[in-house]
C-alpha cells in the first residue's frame, strides 16, 4: 500500500464521521419535539458504515476506506406521554415524543469527534513522513 493511499483512507473516515456528527446533531435538535400521532413523530437516525475494499484497475493496489451505506431510523419505541391538556394531544390525551436518548447522542458526538480528530492526525502524520522522505537526499 502506498503512503498516498493513507490520504484516501483518512479522508473517507473523516467524511463518514462528519455524516455521523450531522445525524447526531439532527437527533439532538429534534429530541424535544412533540407530535399528536406516532406516524408524524421524529425518530432517531443513525448512519450505517461499511469497510470499502474494492479492486482498482488491473495491476493496481486495492482501494480502501469507509463507506456510508445509508442512514436508518431507529426502531426503538417512541416515548408516549399522557398529557390531555397539551395542545398537541391526540383525542385520547396522548402526546408522542421522539425515541432520542440525549445522553447516548452526546456520547456518539464525542466518539465521532474523536474519530474525526484521529483521522486528521493520521493524515498529518502521513504528510510529515512524505515531507521527510523528500528531504532524505538533501544535504
Order of alpha helices (4+ residues) and beta strands (2+ residues): alpha-beta-beta-beta-beta-beta-alpha
